Amino acid sequence: MKMNPQRSKVLILGGGAAGIFSSIQLAELVKGDGDTEKKIEISVYEKSESPLGKVKISGGGRCNVTHNLFSEEELSHKYPRGSRELKYAFIKFQPRDTIQWFKKHGVELKAEEDGRMFPISNSSSTIINCFLKEIKNNDIQLITKTGITSIYFQSEEGRNVFHLTNESGEVVTADALLIASGSNRKVWTKIQAMGHKIEEPVPSLFTFNVPDSPYQELPGISVPHVEVKILPKGKLQSGPLLITHWGFSGPAILKLSAYEARELAERNYESEFQINWLPNHSSESLFTYLNDMRVQNPQKSVQSTSLFQFPSRLTDTFFQLSNISESKRWAEVSNEEIRSLIGTLRETKLKMSGKTTFKEEFVTCGGIKRSEVNFETMESKKIPGLFFAGEVLDVDGITGGFNFQNAWTTGFIAANGIKLYLQKHKIM
Ligand SMILES: Cc1cc2nc3c(=O)[nH]c(=O)nc-3n(C[C@H](O)[C@H](O)[C@H](O)COP(=O)(O)OP(=O)(O)OC[C@H]3O[C@@H](n4cnc5c(N)ncnc54)[C@H](O)[C@@H]3O)c2cc1C
């Protein structure tokens, strides 16, 4: 389609969650001004055959759109990188706004028990179809199978004009550029060449491989609440834990992988870590509990004991690791053995050796240095007229819908920022 030279041109690099959402938001904002004459041309360039590739496969095909959490402060704590900036960004657009936005556009979301929110259809195509309908309604040009290969900008009449070359060798010009390329290394290299610092990208949200785990024979067992940390001095993370045939997974491990993403990358994913299976009990209260067990059931074998509602196979492993023979009667268990059992329950030490991708959701830690971006507008502090949204930034969340929420929030702010920028420079 030929561009009208009188209209301001906004180019969006990347047709993923952030780029597509932001394009619709910008078109609606401009339309909302009540001026019927079209003042802006928005083009989204997407290198893949279809846009929204990650949305499609997200949440196991169900798309975990956001999280049922509405306090900006609490939300911000779900982001190992970017929490300070997002705390204020969420005042402008947070999960409550996401729910309303989708509702206004015909998509109802529902919350699951753990707070994750999905379309009621349980299908990511509902989200994709909603976006594609709005792209069409708002006359946004979506150009697929056309990657951007180079970006160049120069100052013209007191503002920057962007010239981008696409895969066909065509040069397109824009008054404002939004980069929403996700975790694409080639684009990061280009942004770096433009003068921005890129925090080294490393994976986040992965599960731990523990080849010699004594728990290896127990895959599928989950424990609702544990505390985990990497040794020697990691910060504690808590939540449900899942034993897998290759090691450990579940929200507690995914959280640990996110908060320690950089440290674990530096250790080449070879690290000691520790599990506290009973974080709500002190050593003293455990001693009292186990001693009572001994006093009240002297003739009972330890094997027939149910401990804290753990599955019996897991309890058996705890006894084995504490060198307490399962055939022993409680009366024969010494104080030293009780202390050893408490040690196992509170401080299981294991060796992670490698990681496995968590197929439902993974993100990249790293990206454009946050201090070089104005989170009030998502505009670059170095290059006026250049905006960023989504995972291209050094922002990432834990699993549960927080990564898409970052895409919606920064996409929303970028759309507003672009509109203000165009108005300020009288190009709209
Ligand atoms: C398997 C999987 C499941 C996930 N599930 C969830 C979930 O349920 N909930 C959640 O919150 N998060 C989830 N995430 C994370 C979430 O998908 C991302 O955080 C989110 O998609 C980031 O949005 P984005 O628009 O910044 O980047 P992306 O969605 O990655 O979009 C970037 C787009 O830019 C395009 N692009 C890159 N370079 C160029 C170029 N040079 N020219 C043109 N186009 C280009 C890419 O092809 C891509 O389409 C999941 C991630 C994965 C991998």
The ligand as a MOL file (V3000), in Angstrom:
LIG
                    3D

  0  0  0     0  0            999 V3000
M  V30 BEGIN CTAB
M  V30 COUNTS 53 58 0 0 0
M  V30 BEGIN ATOM
M  V30 1 C 6.4450 -21.0630 24.6920 0
M  V30 2 C 6.1350 -19.7480 25.3510 0
M  V30 3 C 4.9840 -19.6020 26.0630 0
M  V30 4 C 4.7090 -18.3950 26.7290 0
M  V30 5 N 3.5520 -18.2760 27.4440 0
M  V30 6 C 3.2760 -17.1360 28.1120 0
M  V30 7 C 2.0730 -16.9750 28.8370 0
M  V30 8 O 1.1910 -17.8430 28.8120 0
M  V30 9 N 1.8960 -15.8090 29.5260 0
M  V30 10 C 2.8240 -14.8070 29.5180 0
M  V30 11 O 2.6100 -13.7760 30.1650 0
M  V30 12 N 3.9610 -14.9160 28.8040 0
M  V30 13 C 4.1930 -16.0330 28.0960 0
M  V30 14 N 5.3490 -16.1470 27.3740 0
M  V30 15 C 6.2240 -14.9790 27.2850 0
M  V30 16 C 5.6020 -14.0270 26.2460 0
M  V30 17 O 5.2750 -14.7600 25.0960 0
M  V30 18 C 6.5770 -12.8980 25.8710 0
M  V30 19 O 7.0140 -12.2460 27.0220 0
M  V30 20 C 5.8550 -11.9060 24.9570 0
M  V30 21 O 5.4580 -12.5650 23.7730 0
M  V30 22 C 6.7570 -10.7350 24.6150 0
M  V30 23 O 6.0940 -9.9430 23.6700 0
M  V30 24 P 6.9250 -9.0650 22.6260 0
M  V30 25 O 5.9200 -8.4950 21.7000 0
M  V30 26 O 7.8210 -8.1740 23.3520 0
M  V30 27 O 7.8400 -10.1040 21.8660 0
M  V30 28 P 7.3880 -11.2720 20.8630 0
M  V30 29 O 6.0310 -11.7690 21.2350 0
M  V30 30 O 8.5080 -12.2200 20.8450 0
M  V30 31 O 7.2560 -10.5400 19.4600 0
M  V30 32 C 8.3540 -9.9990 18.7900 0
M  V30 33 C 8.0500 -10.1000 17.3110 0
M  V30 34 O 9.0370 -9.3730 16.5880 0
M  V30 35 C 9.3370 -10.0900 15.4110 0
M  V30 36 N 10.6510 -9.6490 14.9180 0
M  V30 37 C 11.8580 -9.8420 15.4940 0
M  V30 38 N 12.8230 -9.2990 14.7470 0
M  V30 39 C 12.2340 -8.7330 13.6770 0
M  V30 40 C 12.7160 -8.0110 12.5510 0
M  V30 41 N 14.0040 -7.7790 12.3580 0
M  V30 42 N 11.8220 -7.5500 11.6480 0
M  V30 43 C 10.4840 -7.7900 11.8230 0
M  V30 44 N 9.9820 -8.4850 12.8420 0
M  V30 45 C 10.8390 -8.9450 13.7790 0
M  V30 46 C 9.2850 -11.5380 15.8730 0
M  V30 47 O 9.1280 -12.4230 14.7760 0
M  V30 48 C 8.0920 -11.5230 16.8070 0
M  V30 49 O 6.8960 -11.8270 16.1550 0
M  V30 50 C 5.6250 -17.3330 26.6750 0
M  V30 51 C 6.7980 -17.4710 25.9320 0
M  V30 52 C 7.0540 -18.6550 25.2740 0
M  V30 53 C 8.3140 -18.7860 24.4760 0
M  V30 END ATOM
M  V30 BEGIN BOND
M  V30 1 1 1 2
M  V30 2 1 2 3
M  V30 3 2 2 52
M  V30 4 2 3 4
M  V30 5 1 4 5
M  V30 6 1 4 50
M  V30 7 2 5 6
M  V30 8 1 6 7
M  V30 9 1 6 13
M  V30 10 2 7 8
M  V30 11 1 7 9
M  V30 12 1 9 10
M  V30 13 2 10 11
M  V30 14 1 10 12
M  V30 15 2 12 13
M  V30 16 1 13 14
M  V30 17 1 14 15
M  V30 18 1 14 50
M  V30 19 1 15 16
M  V30 20 1 16 17
M  V30 21 1 16 18
M  V30 22 1 18 19
M  V30 23 1 18 20
M  V30 24 1 20 21
M  V30 25 1 20 22
M  V30 26 1 22 23
M  V30 27 1 23 24
M  V30 28 2 24 25
M  V30 29 1 24 26
M  V30 30 1 24 27
M  V30 31 1 27 28
M  V30 32 2 28 29
M  V30 33 1 28 30
M  V30 34 1 28 31
M  V30 35 1 31 32
M  V30 36 1 32 33
M  V30 37 1 33 34
M  V30 38 1 33 48
M  V30 39 1 34 35
M  V30 40 1 35 36
M  V30 41 1 35 46
M  V30 42 1 36 37
M  V30 43 1 36 45
M  V30 44 2 37 38
M  V30 45 1 38 39
M  V30 46 1 39 40
M  V30 47 2 39 45
M  V30 48 1 40 41
M  V30 49 2 40 42
M  V30 50 1 42 43
M  V30 51 2 43 44
M  V30 52 1 44 45
M  V30 53 1 46 47
M  V30 54 1 46 48
M  V30 55 1 48 49
M  V30 56 2 50 51
M  V30 57 1 51 52
M  V30 58 1 52 53
M  V30 END BOND
M  V30 END CTAB
M  END
